[in-house]
């Protein structure tokens, strides 16, 4: 337990045979139950999970298993593995559920600083941030570029305008938040963390962004940013439109949704009109009108972004100094 709260850990693993045993052996003492999910690995990850789980559970002080090994019948993706763990945590009514990487990137002290804001009630969801000053030096440059790109897109899509490093998988969530975000529909690929932020915002969940160091050992990333960024961008666009409709038109009303819609339509008309004028070599007046429409549309969308930022300020907690 941590701060008198029961703590669960979800540990997704796919071909992590060299690392998963150490992760299980070094689980923080405050973890009451760990759901270790083998996402149908092709190496001996499942065997390693079973061996280490048996050793940990035999040495436990209660009859309840501390480590719960779970194996998917087929590969679902990291989001699918985490979803499986989340559903088990909901069923067991664990008060806080954290995610620990199966490759050893989430060391025990990092887990604690991620869990703390949720366990002490300051936030309902917390996530790590590796992009602050020296914290990002250990991250490969191509990951930094991809991460900053996705951070910008996720800010717009999710409505959490001050949150950075949305790809970071070190997270913790309260039982109440997990119960109401519709976790069954969460995206099952690598974009699950971006999709979850959109769902959290639509449900007005307070999120803490926690400074943490980057940890890279001998593991290899399966993310190909050339395909990953376009795919997640499409996911975020769909999530963004869903969030606007759900949060600002259905559950409550705010004109910022209309500003977004009108702005996008106006900018689109201006762009198409400008392209048509250029092809037909129309007069300068026609091209000028197209430019005015395009700029006016973007001004509407920028105004909507300002409204969105203001609406969500109280849902963001930045914990960057207390862990120096």
N, C-alpha and C positions, 0 to 999 in steps of 0.2 A: 504494500500500500504506500501511497504518497499523499501526505497531508490528509490522512484519513479517507482517501479515495481509493477504490479498487482500480488497479491499472492492468490493462491488457496490452499485449504487443502483437502486431501482425508482421510476420517476417516472410516476404515473398522471395522465392528462390527458383532460379532456372539455370541449370548447369553451373552451380556454385559449389561443387564438391570440395575444392581446396579451401573454401572460406566458411561454409555454413556451420561446420562443427565448432569453430572458434566463436562464432556469433552466439550459438546456443550456450556454450560454456561460460561466456562473459556477459550474459544477460544481467542488467542491473538488479540489485537485490529487491528493489521496490516493484518489480514486475511480478504480478500475481499469476498471470497466465499468458503463455505465448502460443499463438497459432502459427505454426511454421508450415507454409504452403509450398509444396513442390508442384510447380506448374508443368508437370510432365517432362522433366528433364531427360536428356539423352545420355547423361553420364551417371555416376553413382550418387548423385545428390540425395535421392530418396533413401538409399541405404545409410548414408551418413546421418541424415536426419533421424532415422529410426534408432540408430545406435546411440547417438548423443541424447536423444529424448529419453530412452530407457535408462541411461546412466543418471540423468538429472532427476527423473521421476522416482527412481529407486532410493535416491538419497534425500527425498523430500520429507517434510515434517507432517504432511497431511496425506489423506488418502486420495485427494484430488490431484490429477496430473497437472504439473506446472507447465509442461511442454506438450502441446497437442499437435501431433503430426497429421497433416492432411495432404492428400495427393489428388490432383485433378485427373479425370479420365482422359482429357485432351488438353493441349496447350491453349490457354485463354489470353495470355498477355499479362503484363505486370499489373494493370488495372483490374483485370479479372481475378488475379490472385489476391490482391488487397481487398476487393469486394467480398470474396469468400471469407476472409478473416473478419471483416467488418460485420458481416451477417452473423457470424458465430459470436462475436462480442456483443451484438445486440441481443441475441438469444440468451446469453449468459448474464445480461444486464451489467456489464462492466462499466464503471462510471467514467473512465477515461481510456481511450484506445490510441496507442502510438504506433507508428510504422518504423520498423528497423530494417535497414537494407541487409539482404542476405549475403552481400559481398564484403561486409566489414567496414563500409563507409560511415556507418553511424556508431561511433564509439560511445561507451557508457555515459561519459560526462555530457556528451551532446544530447543523448536521450533525455537526461534529467532537465537540461535547460529548455528543451522543447516541451516536456510534460508540465513543468512548473506553472506557466501562465494559465493553463486549463485547470490544473488541479487546485490552484488557489483562487479560481473564479474570476480572474481578470479578463479571460477570453474564453470563447467556446471552441476555437480552433486555433492552433499555432503551427507555424512552419519555419524552417530554417532559411537563412539568407547568407550565401557565401560570397556575395558581390560587394562587400564593404571593405575598401582599402586593401590592407595586406591579406585579407581573408581570401581574395580571389587569385593570389599569385600562384597557388598550387594547381589552379584549374588551367588545362590546356587552352591556348588562344582560340582555337576554332570553337571550343565550347563556350568561351566568353562571348564571342560574337553572336553565336546562335542563341545564347541565353538572353543577351540584351535585346535581341530582336523579338524573341518570344515574350519578354517582360513587357515591352511596349504594347504589343498586340493584346496581351492578357489584361493589362490595365484597362484598356478600352472595353474589352469583351466582358470582364468580370465586374467592373465598377469599383475594384479595390485599387485606387489610383496611386497610393503610396507604397503598396506592397511590391517587393522586388524578388527576383529569383524564383519565379513560379514553378520552375521545373524541379525544385528541391523536394526530395521525397521524405525528408525528416519532418514528420507531422504528428500532431496529437489532436484528438477531437473528443468532445464531451458526449455522453450518452444521449442527452437531449438533442444536440445538434445532429448527431448521426441518425437519430430516430425520425427527424423531420425533413431531411434533405432529399429523400427519395433515392437512397443509395443503390437500390435494385436497378435503377436506370443509368448508373454511372458508366461512363465510357471505359472500355476494358483494355485499351492500348496504352502507349506511353503518354498520351495526352490526358490521362485520367485526372492528373493534378490540376490542369487548367479547367477541365470540365467541372471538377468539384468546386473550385473557387466560384464559378458562375452560379452553381446551385446554392452555395452558401450565401452569396450576396442576395439572391432572389428571396432567401428566407431570413434576411437581416441578421446574419450570424457575425458576431464580433471576432475578428481575426488578429492574431499577434504575429508580427514579423520579427523573428529572433535571430540575432547575429550568431553565426557559427563558423568554424573553420572548415575549409575544404579538406577532404581526406581521399587521397588516391593511392592505391597500393598496386597490386599486379593485375587488377581486374581490367577487362576490356569492355568499353561501352558498345551496346548494340544499336545505338541511335545513329542514323544517317541523316544529318541535318538537311541535306538537299531534298529529301523526300518528306522528312519529319515536319519542317516548318510549314510547307504548303498544306499538308494534311491537317495539322493542328490549327492553322489559320482558318480553314474551312469549318472545322469543329467549333472554333470560337465565334465565327460569324453566326452560325446557327444558334449557338448558346446565347450570344448577344441579343439577337432578335427575340429569342424566347424570354430572356430576362426582361427586356423592355416591356413586352406584352404582359408578362406575369406580374412584375413588380410595380409598374407605373400605369397600367391600364386596367388590370383585372383585380388585384388585391388592394390597390389604392390608385389614385390618379395624380399624375404630375405631367405638366405640358412638355417636359423635356423629351418624352417619347415622340410627340408630334414634331418637335423641333428637329429631331434626328430624321424622321421620315420625310418631312418637307424639305429639309436641307439636302438629303441624299437625292431626292427626286429632282430638285432644282439644279443641283450641281451636275447630275446626269444629263438633264436636258441641255444645259449650257455646253457640256463637253461634246455631246452628239451634234448640236447645232454648230459648234465651232469647227468640228471635223468636216461637216457637210459644207460649210462656207469655204473652208480651205480647199476642198476638192473642186468645188464649183467656181472657185476664185471670185467669190462675191465681194461686195464693197466693204470698205473699212467699217462702215456703220453696222453692217450685219455681224461682222466679226467682233466688234466692240460690244454689241448686245449679248452675244454668246459669252464673252468674257465676264460681263457683269453678272449674268445668271450663274456662271460657274463660281465666281467669288462669293456671291450672295448665298449660294447653297452651302459653301464651306463655312461662312460666318454663322449660319444657322446651326450647323453641326458643332462648331466650336463652342457656341453658347450652350448647346445641349450638354457638351462635355463638362463645362463649368458647373452647370446645375447638378450633373451626376456626381461630380467630385464633392460638392457641398452636401448633397444628400447622404453620402457614405462616409463622411469624415469621422463620425462617431463610431463607425464599425472597424476602424483600423487602430491598432496599438503597435507602436514601433519600439522594440526593446533592443536598442543598439549600444547603450552605454553601460548598463548594469552588469554586463558579462565581460568587461575589459580584463 
